[in-house]
Amino acid sequence: MNFKEIKEKLKAPIIWGNLLAVFITIIALFIALICWLDSYTHHGDGIEMPDLYGVNYQKAQSDLEEEGLILVVNDSSYNKALPSGCILTQQPEKGMMVKQGRIVYVTINSLTMPRVAIPDLIDNSSYREAEAKLSALDFKMLPPKLIDGEKDWVYGIQLDGRNLSAGDMVAKESQLVLVIGNGAIGDRDDMGGWGSADSTGAKSSGNGASNDDVDDFLEVFE
């Protein structure tokens, strides 16, 4: 078959009709595929994320479920200016367009005040230093309790009359009392407290009798 014969065959209407049919079929299949993908992925459909800040978690969960969204708590924090159980942060953020079935992650306001460890301040710092460190941890400082000892030296930390130790976990904003020395140096008693010393340096006993009184009593008894 020479070139002239091929040229004559290409002029036949049936050839061009078949080529046109193939071309139309390809275009139709492409359009059908695009339409199917749009339907499958819900292209162009979306839900605008509402502002959940300060909204109660239960209410937010109910509202989002009606929109086909899933609410998941992934963290908690504490903001004393907001009620417990409300939402502090969200992801995706407000105003973003999301599709049904999307998981929305939120941080909620803690139901309880966070706890922090008491630092190592007892017998290890001055009153000013200890007060500054505890205030920085959001504790409330009540007037200090004075005992015999080195002036302004910290001998203890109390919460509601209970002695605390370094490392104890205490809720923030708890009211703490620092036990500090008043400048009158004394000796620790058997209970871990401090007693005052008389002018001779002898510590008074629990019933008010001094060591000299005991010696006088022994001499009379003999």
C-alpha positions in Angstrom: 0.0 0.0 0.0 1.5 3.3 -1.1 1.1 6.7 0.3 -1.6 7.6 -2.2 -3.8 4.7 -1.1 -3.3 5.5 2.6 -4.3 9.1 1.9 -7.4 8.0 0.1 -8.4 5.7 3.0 -8.0 8.5 5.5 -10.5 10.5 3.6 -13.2 7.9 4.3 -16.0 9.2 6.6 -16.0 6.0 8.7 -12.4 6.6 9.8 -13.1 10.1 11.1 -16.3 9.0 12.6 -14.5 6.3 14.7 -11.8 8.8 15.8 -14.5 11.3 16.9 -16.3 8.6 18.8 -13.1 7.6 20.6 -12.4 11.2 21.5 -15.9 11.8 22.8 -15.8 8.6 24.8 -12.5 9.7 26.5 -13.9 13.2 27.3 -17.0 11.6 28.8 -15.0 9.2 30.9 -12.8 12.1 32.2 -15.9 14.2 33.2 -17.5 11.2 34.8 -14.3 10.5 36.8 -14.2 14.2 38.0 -17.8 14.1 39.1 -17.3 10.8 41.0 -14.2 12.2 42.8 -16.1 15.4 43.8 -19.0 13.2 45.1 -16.7 10.8 46.9 -14.5 13.5 48.6 -17.4 16.0 49.1 -15.4 18.6 47.3 -16.8 22.1 47.9 -18.8 20.8 50.9 -17.7 21.9 54.3 -18.6 23.1 57.8 -17.2 26.3 59.2 -15.6 25.7 62.6 -17.4 27.6 65.3 -15.5 29.4 68.1 -15.4 26.9 71.0 -13.4 29.1 73.5 -15.1 29.1 76.9 -17.9 26.7 75.7 -18.7 23.9 78.1 -17.3 20.6 76.8 -20.6 18.7 76.9 -22.4 21.4 75.0 -19.7 21.6 72.4 -19.7 17.9 71.9 -23.4 17.8 71.4 -23.3 20.7 68.9 -20.5 19.2 66.9 -22.0 15.8 66.7 -25.1 17.3 65.1 -22.7 18.7 62.4 -21.1 15.3 61.9 -17.9 16.2 63.7 -16.0 14.3 66.4 -14.8 16.1 69.6 -11.7 14.7 71.3 -9.9 16.1 74.4 -6.2 15.8 74.0 -5.0 18.1 76.9 -6.1 20.1 79.9 -4.9 23.3 81.5 -6.1 25.7 84.1 -7.5 29.2 83.9 -9.1 30.5 87.1 -11.0 33.1 85.2 -13.1 30.5 83.3 -15.4 27.7 84.7 -14.0 24.2 84.9 -14.8 21.9 82.0 -14.9 24.6 79.4 -12.8 24.6 76.2 -9.5 26.7 76.2 -8.1 25.9 72.7 -9.3 24.0 69.6 -7.8 22.5 66.5 -8.9 23.2 63.7 -9.2 26.8 64.7 -12.4 28.8 64.4 -13.5 29.9 60.9 -11.7 27.0 59.1 -13.8 24.8 56.7 -13.8 21.1 57.6 -15.7 18.1 56.4 -18.0 15.7 58.1 -16.2 13.1 60.2 -13.3 15.5 61.0 -11.8 15.1 64.5 -11.7 18.3 66.5 -9.0 18.3 69.2 -9.6 20.6 72.2 -7.9 21.5 75.5 -10.3 21.9 78.4 -10.1 23.8 81.7 -9.0 21.5 84.5 -11.6 20.5 87.1 -9.0 20.9 89.9 -6.3 23.4 90.7 -2.9 22.2 89.4 -0.4 21.0 92.0 3.2 21.9 92.3 6.0 20.6 94.4 7.2 22.5 97.5 10.8 23.6 96.7 13.7 22.9 99.1 13.5 26.0 101.3 13.4 24.6 104.9 16.7 25.3 106.7 18.0 26.4 103.3 16.9 30.0 102.7 15.9 33.3 104.2 12.4 34.6 104.6 12.5 37.0 101.6 14.0 34.3 99.3 11.5 31.7 100.3 8.5 34.1 100.1 9.6 35.2 96.6 10.0 31.6 95.3 6.7 30.5 96.7 4.8 33.5 95.4 6.3 32.8 92.0 4.7 29.4 92.1 1.3 31.1 92.7 1.0 30.3 96.4 -0.7 32.8 98.7 1.5 33.8 101.6 0.0 34.5 105.0 1.9 36.3 107.8 4.9 34.3 109.0 5.0 32.4 112.3 7.8 33.4 114.5 9.8 31.0 116.7 13.1 31.2 118.5 15.9 30.9 116.0 18.2 32.8 113.6 16.4 35.9 112.5 14.4 35.6 109.3 15.7 32.0 108.7 13.1 29.6 107.4 12.6 26.6 109.7 9.4 25.3 108.2 6.4 25.7 105.9 2.9 25.1 107.0 -0.5 24.5 105.3 -3.6 24.7 107.5 -1.3 24.0 110.5 0.3 21.0 108.9 4.0 20.9 108.4 5.2 20.5 104.7 8.4 19.0 103.4 10.3 19.6 100.2 8.7 17.8 97.3 5.1 17.7 98.7 2.6 18.3 96.0 0.3 21.3 97.0 -2.4 22.9 95.0 -1.6 26.3 93.5 -3.0 29.4 95.4 -2.9 27.5 98.7 -2.3 29.7 101.7 1.1 28.9 103.2 2.7 30.1 106.4 6.5 30.3 106.7 7.9 29.4 110.1 10.9 31.8 110.6 13.3 32.7 113.4 12.7 35.8 115.5 16.4 36.4 116.3 16.4 34.7 119.7 18.6 31.7 119.3 17.4 28.6 121.1 17.8 24.8 121.0 15.6 22.4 119.2 13.5 20.3 121.6 12.8 16.6 121.3 9.7 17.3 119.2 11.7 19.3 116.6 10.5 22.7 117.9 12.4 25.5 119.4 12.6 26.7 123.0 13.8 30.0 124.5 17.0 30.3 126.4 17.4 32.2 129.7 20.2 34.7 130.4 22.6 31.9 131.4 21.9 30.0 128.2 19.9 27.2 129.9 16.7 26.2 128.1 13.6 26.2 130.1 11.7 22.8 130.5 8.1 22.2 129.7 6.9 22.9 133.3 8.8 26.1 133.6 11.6 24.7 136.0 15.2 25.6 135.0 18.2 23.3 135.4 19.2 25.4 138.5 15.9 24.6 140.2 16.5 20.9 139.6 20.0 21.1 141.2 18.5 23.0 144.3 15.9 20.3 144.7 18.5 17.5 144.6 20.6 19.3 147.2 17.6 19.6 149.6 16.6 16.0 149.0 20.2 14.9 150.0 
